[in-house]
Amino acid sequence: HGTGGQSGDGRSTSASRSRRRLGSFFVSVGGGTGACVSRSMSDTRGTRKHEMGCAHLQFDSPDCVLCPRSICPIVVAARPVPTAEDLEAAPSMPRRVLDSAVVMYRSVGCGLWGVALRCAGMPLEKIAFYANSGQVSGAYQLSQAARLTFAQGSLAPYRVIGSASIVAWFLQYSCMSFVFQLADSAFSLGLGVDRVAYGVAVSGPAAAQGSQGTGRAGPPGEASPAAVAAAGIGWGSMLKFAKDVAAASVAGAVESAVSNRAEAQRYHGLDRFRSLEARTPLSRLGRWLGPAFAASVSRNSVMTYSAFVATPALYQQHVPDHSKSSSSLFLFGLGVNMFAGNLVAVTQQTLWGRALDTWAAGGGRPVPYVTVVRAALRAEGLAAFITPGKWVSRVLMNAPAEGT
């Protein structure tokens, strides 16, 4: 309230006395002093409250026992809004816990987002499945694949989604980057070579990667002794390349172990796959991994290497520093991973699809890949494994999830 309802010696008007009886606190910002001016009052027990008109608490004063800064509206309003740097310097939880919480939050978010997009884009996936199989051939393969996709109605592509697909999609989009980084770190530590560039290192100069992932720590830009020795005898680059391929292969195998059986369900349909699986003489492990597992591992390893090794390495080494940004990295990643990487992955996708066709035609009997490749080459030549239509179908299938 304003100061008009009180005298200089603290005597109050009847209006202020009624407010005092209600036990309320009032604040005035008149005069620009920033002092707390709560009204002097006593309750029925004679407890002394806060004196109105006193100037004991300025903005730069220490906390007052009578009017703690946490409840004084003047002081609370005068506090500066904490900046992002302040929050970064003084997080509300231990740094390690905060980092883990951020990783968990992002992983769960990516997993849920991936599930939503893959469910919505199921028609694109079915078209890619058919286009990269033995069920289409000759000209207009995309048109043939689209007709097969919707042959049983417009909702037919969505009827092949089962619980295994939901779990597989979530794990693929939430955990696979962690699996690769774990394998990359383990192999780098064992072989004494650098890890793949991650995070801000990708946008820095190539020499700044240094020993960030070697078995021992060192200043940025300085390679480990093992890496220097390897480079000196001429096989350091080969050793690092072998390590990168091994890490991508491990990550690809883990991804296939999670997703291959669910993909085969979506390819053949839930009921037909169940019938074929029942006639297949496989161990429990083989049943869990699903048919055409090796082709799935090969395809996923190629895409893992393209996404986590080739894209950051080429971007770091060949894009000028003044052009490096999050948007340029995004566009560069689309070019290398989605467009160039799929030129190789589409051949493995076709091998996987043709192997599943042969598996189904044989009533669930596993067929050697050599037989599948020979039969495909004899029938269509190289066009059995790569055509513009097959490549476009793979790009369209992955575009919604990878592009966002």
Buried (B, 14 or more C-beta within 10 A) or exposed (E): BEEEBBEEEEEBEEEBEEBBEEEEBBBBEEEEEBBBBBBBBEEEEEEEBBBBBBEEBBEEBEEBEBBEBEEBBBBEEEEEEEEEEEEEEEEEEEEEEEEEEEEEEEBEEBBBBBBBBBBEBBBBBBBBBBBBBBBBBEEEBBEBBBEBBBEEEEEBBEBBBBEBBBBBBBBBBBBBBEBBBBBBBBBBBEBBBBBBBBEEBBBBEEEBBBBBBBBEEBEEBBBBBBBEEBBEEEEBEEBBEBBBBBBBBBBBBBBBBBBBBBBBBBBBBBEEBEBBBEEBEBEEEEEEBBBBBBBBBBBBBBBBBBBBBBBBBBBBEEBEEEEBEEEBBEEBBBBBBBEBBBBBBBBBBBBBBBBBBBBBEEEBEBBEBEEBBEBBEEEBEEBBBBBEBBBBBBBBBBBBBBEE
